[in-house]
Amino acid sequence: MSRLRWAAVAAASLICVLTPSAAQAANSEPTVMTRNLYLGADLTRIVNAAPGGLPAIVTAAQTSLGIALGPNNFLTTGRGTAIANEINAAKPDLVGLQEVSTFTSAAGTFDYRDVLLPQLPEYTVVRDDSESTFGVPGVGSLTLSNIILKRNEPGLVVTNARGANYATQATFLGQAITRNWQAVDAKLGPKDFVFLNTHLESQNDTVSTAQAKELIAGPLRSTTPVIAVGDYNSGPVSSERGAFDVLTAPNQGKMRDAADAGLTCCRAELLSDNVSPASSLTERIDFVFTNPASVKTLSAARTGVNQVGGVFPSDHTGVVATLRVP
């Protein structure tokens, strides 16, 4: 073989070897996760008790509190540990948590953060926003929060943590529900992107659709790629699908449903139940949305699908996706 031909072959071989690495270096491949922790009880019974006045509301609230801190307890059932194990196993770069719950009653304060966060030594809270606080006289109060977690790794830089309440809100027993969104600017490797987490209104299609439109007009408008995770309480097989429709419409939100890994919601109130029809997942409302279309999905999966220690970790599954951001 002539020296000239040998040089050409060697050069071609070198290109073949280097091209995949060069292509990989030109992209970011973040792994992201959305996880609803579940407050531990169905609050619908409290709303249904309202016509009976305060005594009926108190009785219903006591029942819900007893379930949340009893058979569905985030600590004693191992639910918190199971969810921590999901996160530690998947190793997402960024996590959006919903229904991070704090119960305050005569017995004291019980905060999901105290259970979950110490079991996540590789993660830091970069945004923590309370979305709602409900109180019933003589029983106590419940505060729900959304949190963004960042994995502690040298290649991931997070800045400009921000958030806001939606202008359109529902009420619960006359108390305002302050649903919100939160976001950060992230850089993993060579590429920048926006990571957003939210929890839209439940069982009120008009309100959740209006909130989705606020997202489209506000934080989803970006010159860099957007990854938006959360519990959207709306989906393609849900009776409330207005928010999903506007977010994914090509002439409106333009978001891509990037992690269709199966149904994600909602289990029976009692997480030990794995036999009744109510224990089956029937909706897909927990999403990883992306924009523009050039953001590709490399893998997607659910977490928390099976019971651990006799209980499901949550009434939702988690969703994890690895993406390629060009």
N, C-alpha and C positions, 0 to 999 in steps of 0.2 A: 504494500500500500504506500502510495507516495506521501511525502510529508504534508503536502497541501491537502490531500484527501483526508489524511489522519487528523489534521487540524480542524477540518470541517466537521468530521464525525464527533470529535471531542467537544467542539463548541455546541453542536446540536444536543449532545448528551447532557452537557452542563445546563443548557436552557431547560431541558425537560426536568432536570433535578430541581432547578431553582424556581421555576415558574409557580408551582403550587405554594411554596413558602412565600414567594413574593406576593402572590394573590392573597394569601392569608394575612400577611402583614398589612395589606391595604384595607382590611376590614376589621371591624370589632365583632366579637361573638359573645354578647352578654347572655347570661342565664337569668331569667326573672321569674318571680313567683307571686301569686295572689293567694291569700289565705284568710278566710273568715273564721274567727275563733268560736263563734256562737256564744251568745250571752247566757245560754243554758236553760232557757224557758220560753214558752210562748206567751207573749204579752197580749194576745188577742182576747184572752179570757177577761183581762182587766177592762178592755174597751167594751166587751159585751156585758160587763157587770154595771156599766155606768148608769143605765136607766134605774137601777135599784138604789142609787144614791151612794153616799160615802161609805156606809157600813158594808154594802156589797162590794164596792171597789177595794176596801181594805181587806176583806176576806179573799178576794181574787188575787190581790197583790201578795198577800201572805202565802198563798198556794204557789204562785210563780217563784217567789223568793225561796221557798222551801225546796222546790225542784232544782233551781239553779245552784243552790248551795248544798243540796243533799245528793240525790242520785246522779246528777250531772256535774257535780263539783269539779272545777277545773284542776284542782290540786289532788284531791284524794282518789279520784277515779283514774288518775294518770293521763288525763286528756292533755294537760299542758306538756308533759314529758313526751307524749306521742307526737305532738305537733312540733316540738323542738327537734325531735329525732328526724322528722320529715325534712325540716329545713337543713339540719346538719348533714343529712345524707345527700340531698340534692345540691347543696352548696350554691344556691343562687347568688348572683352578685348584688341584686336588689330585690327587696321583698316589700309588698304592700299588704298590710294587715288591716282587717276590719273587725268591728265588734270587740275591740280590746276593752274589757268590761271592768268597772269598779263599783262594787256594792258597798253602801254605807248604811248601817242599821245600828240598833242598840247593842248588838254583839260586837261592833267594831267595823273596820274597813277591810274588804277583801279585794285585792287588785291583781288582775291577771298578769300585769307586768312583773310582779314579784315572783310569780311562778315561772313564767316563760323566759324572761331576759337573762337570768343567771345561767340558764342552760344553753345560751347562745354566745359563748365567749368570743366567737369570731365575728360578731356583728355589733354595730353601733347604731343607735337611734339617731336619725338625721332630721326627722320631722314627726311631731306628735301633736295631733289636733283633736280636741274634744268636739264631738258632733252633737251630742244630746245629753241632757240630764233630766231624768224623770223622777218625781218624788210623790210619795203617797203618805199623808200624815199618819203617824203612828206605826208606820212600817219601815220606811227608809227611802233611799234614793239609788238610782242606777245611772251611771255615766258611761256612755259608749264613745270610744275614740278610734281614730285611724292612725296608723303609724307606718312610716317608711324606714326600713332597715337597710344598712349598707354593710356589705362584707368587708372586713379589714384586710385589704390586699393592696400592695404598692401600685399596681397598674390601674386601679380604679379611683378616679377623682370625682367628688361630688361637691357642687357649689350651688349657691342661690336657692336654698330651700325656701319654699313659699307655699301659700295656700289661701283659700278664701271660702266663706260660706256662700251657698247658692242664694240668689235673690228670691227664687221660688221655693217655698217650704210648705210642708204639711204641719199639722198639729196633733198632739196626743193628749187627750183629756184636757184640752184647752192650753196645754203647754207647748211652746214652740219646739219643733224639731229642726236642728240646725245642721243639715247635711252639708258636707263640704268636699272639696278636692284639695290635694296637696301634690306638689311636684318638686323635682330637683333637676338641675342641669348635670349630666353625667358625662364622663369621658373615660372610656375603657380602651386602652391601646391608642390607636391613631384617630379614632372617630368620636365625635360628640353626639349626644342625643338627649332628649327630654324623657324623664321617667315620671309618670303620673299615677296616683292611686286615688280611688274614690269609692264611695258607697252611696248609691242613689236610693231614692225613696222606695219603700216597699208597698205593694198592693194599692198603688195609686198611679195609674198609667199617665194621667194628665200631668201630675207633678214631676214624675221621673223623666218624662219626655221633655218637659220644659228645662229640667236640669241638664239633660243631655245637650239641648240646644245652647245652653249657656257655656258648656264645655267647648262646643264647636266654635262659638263666637269668641271664646277667651283663650284658655291655656292650650287648647289643641292647635291653635294657630301658631305655627313655628317654622322657622327657616331651617331647622335641623330635624332629623327624624324623631318621631314620637313613639314611645312605648307606653300604653295606658292600660293599667291593670285595675282590677277591682271587682266588687260585687255590684253589678249594675241592676239587679232586681228586674231584669228584662232580658228576653232572649227569643231565639227563633221558634221555640216550641212552648212559649209561655203565653198566658192570656194577656199579660202586660208586655207587649213587645214594641211599643212606640219608641222607647229610647234606643233599643237595639237597631231598629229600622233607620232612624235618622243618623245614628253614628256610622252605620255602614253604607248608607246611600251614597252612590258615586257623585251626586250633585249636592251633597250636604256634608256629612262628617268625613267621608272618604276613608274611614278606618277599615283595616283588614282584620277579620277574625282569624288571628294567627295561631290559635291553639285549640282546635276542635278535637279534644281528647275524650269526649263523652259527657254524659249528664253529670251535673255538679251539685244539685240541690233537689229537694230538701228532705232530710230524714225526719222521722217521728220526733216528737218533743223529748221523749225518754230515749236517750242514746243507747240504752241496753236493748231496745226493741230491734230485732233483726228478722222478725217473722211476719208482722202485720203489713197490710198494703201500705200503710202510712210510712213504713220504714224504707220504702223504695225511692230511689232518686227519680224525679220526673221532669226536671228542668235543667237547662244549661244557662246559668246567669252569671257565672264567674268567668271573666274573660281576660285574655291578653290581646289587646288591639294594637295594631301598628300602622304607621303611615310614614313615608309613601310606600307604594307597592314594591319598591326595590328592596325593602327590608324583608328578608326571607326567613322562613322557619326551618331550622335544622332538626329540631325534635320537640315533642310536646307530650306531656303525660299528666295524669291526675295523681294526687297523693291522698292518703287517708281514706281509701276506698273501703277498707275492711276494719272490723272491730279490733281493738287492742285491749286486752284485759277485760273483755266482756262489754265494752262500750265503743261506739264510734267516736273518733276524736272531735268531731263537730257535726252539725247537721248539714254542712257543706263539705265537698272535697276541696283540696287545694289544686291549683293548676300551675305547672312548671313548664317553661319553654326556653329553649336556647335559640337565639336569633342571630342572623348575620346582618349587621348594619354596614352598608357600603359607604 
